[in-house]
Amino acid sequence: MTIQGVEESLKVNLAYSILEIYKIFKENEKKNSKKDITNSIAAIDIVKVSQMHIKYVTFWMFKDMISGPKSVIKCKRN
């Protein structure tokens, strides 16, 4: 697996999870308030997506440090 493949996987996983939360909101918006949906119905999913986002941002920063314009690694084979 390549670094680009890992990045793409993280992006797709995050986007799909956000779509699932959107579906939860749409399914429950007529029955419940936004506050109830956020604090009760979708709370666990929102926390999971937040954690996924942190993982993606951490990976993105790591990738930038090893292969971006500010790379700290000088060896191109790493």
C-alpha positions as CSV (number, residue, x, y, z in Angstrom):
1,M,0.0,0.0,0.0
2,T,1.2,3.5,-0.8
3,I,1.0,6.7,1.1
4,Q,-1.5,8.0,-1.4
5,G,-3.6,4.8,-1.0
6,V,-3.7,5.3,2.8
7,E,-4.7,8.9,2.4
8,E,-7.4,8.0,-0.1
9,S,-8.7,5.3,2.3
10,L,-8.9,7.7,5.2
11,K,-10.7,10.3,3.0
12,V,-13.3,7.8,1.7
13,N,-13.9,6.4,5.2
14,L,-14.4,9.9,6.6
15,A,-16.7,11.0,3.8
16,Y,-18.8,7.9,4.1
17,S,-19.2,8.4,7.9
18,I,-20.3,12.0,7.4
19,L,-22.9,10.8,4.9
20,E,-24.2,8.3,7.4
21,I,-24.6,11.1,10.0
22,Y,-26.4,13.2,7.4
23,K,-28.8,10.4,6.8
24,I,-29.5,10.1,10.6
25,F,-30.3,13.8,10.7
26,K,-32.6,13.6,7.7
27,E,-34.4,10.5,9.0
28,N,-35.0,12.1,12.4
29,E,-35.4,15.8,11.7
30,K,-39.3,15.7,11.7
31,K,-39.6,13.6,14.8
32,N,-36.9,15.2,17.0
33,S,-35.1,18.5,17.5
34,K,-31.6,19.1,16.2
35,K,-30.4,19.2,19.8
36,D,-31.9,15.8,20.6
37,I,-30.5,14.3,17.4
38,T,-27.0,15.7,18.1
39,N,-27.0,14.9,21.8
40,S,-28.7,11.5,21.8
41,I,-29.4,9.8,18.5
42,A,-26.2,10.6,16.6
43,A,-23.8,11.4,19.5
44,I,-21.7,8.2,19.2
45,D,-21.4,8.6,15.5
46,I,-20.4,12.2,15.8
47,V,-17.7,11.3,18.3
48,K,-16.4,8.5,15.9
49,V,-16.3,10.9,13.0
50,S,-14.4,13.4,15.1
51,Q,-11.8,10.8,15.9
52,M,-11.5,9.8,12.2
53,H,-11.0,13.4,11.4
54,I,-8.2,13.7,13.9
55,K,-6.6,10.6,12.4
56,Y,-6.8,12.0,8.9
57,V,-5.4,15.4,9.9
58,T,-2.5,13.7,11.8
59,F,-1.8,11.5,8.8
60,W,-1.9,14.6,6.5
61,M,0.6,16.4,8.7
62,F,2.8,13.3,8.8
63,K,2.7,13.0,5.0
64,D,3.5,16.7,4.6
65,M,6.6,16.3,6.9
66,I,8.0,13.3,5.0
67,S,7.1,14.3,1.4
68,G,5.9,17.9,1.3
69,P,7.8,21.1,0.6
70,K,8.9,21.3,4.3
71,S,10.2,17.7,4.3
72,V,12.6,16.9,7.2
73,I,13.7,13.7,5.5
74,K,16.4,14.1,2.9
75,C,16.5,10.5,1.6
76,K,14.1,10.0,-1.3
77,R,13.9,6.3,-0.9
78,N,12.1,6.5,2.5
